[in-house]
Amino acid sequence: MSAETARMTLRVYEVNRDGITRIVREETAVKPLERPEDSHRFPPCACLQCAATRR
């Protein structure tokens, strides 16, 4: 799926301790990134099996 055909929308809710929900921010269209920034990526797996395959 290309970035032009991919679509995502976000809506922000707030729920209080009584379970009452209110919308904080209405639905907003979000344009996906072509490539995530390096700071947004997960670190490499540290298990021994994965570490052996990276060598």
Backbone hydrogen bonds, N-H to C=O, Kabsch-Sander energy under -0.5 kcal/mol:
donor,donor_aa,acceptor,acceptor_aa,energy
6,A,2,S,-1.9
8,M,30,V,-0.7
10,L,28,T,-2.2
12,V,25,R,-1.5
14,E,22,R,-2.5
16,N,20,I,-2.1
19,G,16,N,-2.0
22,R,14,E,-2.3
24,V,12,V,-2.6
24,V,22,R,-0.6
25,R,12,V,-1.6
28,T,10,L,-2.3
30,V,8,M,-2.4
40,H,37,E,-2.0
41,R,38,D,-1.2
51,A,47,C,-2.4
52,A,48,L,-2.0
53,T,49,Q,-1.2
54,R,50,C,-1.1
55,R,51,A,-0.6
55,R,52,A,-0.6
